[in-house]
Amino acid sequence: MRVLISESEIHARVQVLGAQLTEEYAGKPLTVLAVLTGSVVLLADLIRATKVPLRVALISASSYGGTRTTAGELSVNSSLVPDLRGRHVVVLDDIFDTGKTMFGLLETLKSFEPASVKTAVLLWKSERTEVQFEPDYYGFRIPNEFVVGYGLDYNDEFRHLPFVGIPDEEDLIAAAGESGID
């Protein structure tokens, strides 16, 4: 596997993102709404780098699954989302690829009546974006490569890696084989 973004680069950038959120949301009721499951590692690091009181909430949204490396239909489960009325919300996701997942989430969140909604992602594949908006905060722009690590997965493998990497074919075969997928 080739390392695309090292652990130290991620750490430094998350600190910058936390400082940006600290500045923007000082004195405001903030909720960081993390998209399961890929953003969990980023969530833990980012909320420690953000020096303002905040709430954490979770939402499930996915257009990928198992060994899929291309997007399918978006599925959103907002049953874990608390009352957001009047709160400033930062939707946190691991990657902004086509942008369709984030667009769908933003549409879903309108019914929760937040004071404002912004988006934050670790990775942005800007050349693949198919929607008419960009993430408000992002860690790194990356090339159009399939990546894993730091929460991103292939067949639920590789999330534990402390870096973002580009898996080779052998990595993917091994990950698919561990779950019995042919």
Secondary structure, DSSP 8 states (H G I E B T S, - for coil): -EEEE-HHHHHHHHHHHHHHHHHHTTTS-EEEEEEETTTHHHHHHHHHH--S-EEEEEEEEES--TT--S----EEE-TT----TT-EEEEEEEEESSSHHHHHHHHHHGGG--SEEEEEEEEE-GGG--SS---SEEEEE--S---BBTTB-BTTBSTT-SSEEE--HHHHHHHHHHTT--
